[in-house]
């Protein structure tokens, strides 16, 4: 069961929307290598607003993700792709329905 999550809001720089979408699509194979990342979503909220939502069974899994390849790539590309630094929120999951 997932108990913890991250919500990361991303605002693309003008003209960088396609690059942000490509970044999110490219992140999926990296996250698939993280056994404690139970769920991961790269989302488009509006014309230039994006988000990542991911869920974890425990704090160790969340911290492993925060110290993993996708987080490192996100921070490395932040100045190039985003109008402001990614807004990262640690949240608690109260209820969830997942397959399996």
Buried (B, 14 or more C-beta within 10 A) or exposed (E): EBBBBBBBBBBBBEEBBEBBBEBBEEBEEBBEEBEBBBBBEBBBEEEBBBBBBBBBBEEEBBBBBBEBBBBEBBEEBEEEBBEEEBEBEEEEBEEEEEEE
